[in-house]
Amino acid sequence: MDKMSELICYLLQAVKESHILHLRTRSYAAHMALGAFYEELDDLTDGLAESYQGKFGRLIEYDEMESDYSDSPLEYLIAVSEYIQASRPDLPQDSEIQNEVDTIQTLVNSTIYKLRFLS
């Protein structure tokens, strides 16, 4: 699977896993932060996939990935951040694609802040 397909699958998995964390948390602040996160991440991931496919053609591999599930929302979001950063060098370096990835990283960073300091 190419790196962009892998990233898209990873992010879609993150939508599902963060939704589960959202439902399981006992912290109101974490519940709200994770709710906003998975809703926005779903839209941003869709935008990234559509932008990439519009420029480079269809992504043909959408495999189910193994779960990175963690009981700690903060640890999970830090892992998502690290995965995105590790993937960047292997993604297309076109500015519009990298800008989409930047927006996703900004959402992850903002949610980490909320989980770390507001819950």
Secondary structure, 3 states (H helix, E strand, C coil): CCHHHHHHHHHHHHHHHHHHHHHHCCCHHHHHHHHHHHHHHHHHHHHHHHHHHHHHCCCCCCCCCCCCCCCCHHHHHHHHHHHHHHHHHHCCCCHHHHHHHHHHHHHHHHHHHHHHHCC
